[in-house]
């Protein structure tokens, strides 16, 4: 059992910012990450809305954040987390990892989320070979091919724009009668000759043998369906309709909304004393790198205040 005053679970933008602020507050802190530093940030192609940085790839920004934290003395452990428990009498958290267990007086959950599936028939069948949730990861496999992109928000528009670097054409499939992205992103999409926007449309099914061969679309207003057929392997579907928060490991310790997002106050405090949430795992109106970083800074500062007040 490894002990520290604070454990941060997750090293995406929120977790990395929390580790930086924890170190600056001279907190004995350990950050646990099961994958790559930066989380989904590392899978983002181009970022041009992070203050002070005109253009940077997600991987580069993630590396800078991680290096910054390590420069300040932050400690990291590569391990997956199986469960988190709270001993109210001892006022201690136990984080059970796959490789080791960790005890702490305070804990910040910054686990982010996983891509939300669209729910059409065949989505699971063709996941990884016809259906993708990461344009940066899989866009190169669709060079000179057709790509359908599901979603109407910022991410869908950004990824549709990115896919035009490879695809012969991108069809943006939007359930509603409008795009929900920022005006500048909408303008880029509408002006791109390689992008076709289909409003009030959703995918009903994806069909085929080893690879998708047919896609069935439905008009969400009229209910009319259409089927489009292609050569196997000549097209793919990318889904960008939000994330499912990775809050399962603390569900018994926090309050969540109907989407599983953790409810916090402005200090990032949850329903359990000493347990804080930051980033995309919590309920919030805007999910951006800059808000995740702010969450992490606030959570670490709140944890420092909590640790200063705790009496053992």
Number of C-alpha atoms within 10 A of each C-alpha: 9 11 17 15 18 27 26 31 26 31 30 30 33 35 36 31 26 33 35 23 22 27 20 15 14 10 19 15 24 24 23 24 23 17 13 17 24 25 24 19 22 19 17 23 18 18 18 11 13 13 8 7 10 9 13 16 16 21 21 17 21 25 17 13 22 23 15 16 22 16 10 14 15 23 14 21 14 17 19 18 20 13 14 22 15 22 10 10 6 9 15 18 23 21 26 18 17 13 11 13 17 19 21 22 24 26 29 28 28 33 27 27 19 15 16 14 17 17 11 14 15 17 21 14 17 20 13 12 16 26 24 21 21 17 24 16 12 17 21 13 16 21 17 15 17 21 27 24 28 25 26 23 19 21 17 26 27 21 23 29 20 18 27 22 15 17 23 16 21 27 17 25 23 24 19 17 13 14 20 16 17 11 11 9 19 18 12 14 19 14 11 13 11 17 24 17 18 16 18 17 23 21 25 19 16 25 17 17 10 12 19 24 19 18 22 17 20 18 18 17 12 9 11 10 14 12 13 10 13 13 11 15 17 16 27 28 26 26 23 26 20 18 16 17 22 20 22 14 15 18 14 14 17 18 15 20 10 6 10 17 24 30 19 20 11 9 17 25 22 20 16 14 16 24 26 30 34 35 31 29 26 29 20 15 7 11 15 16 20 15 18 27 20 17 27 31 24 23 33 34 19 21 29 21 13 16 16 10 9 12 7 6
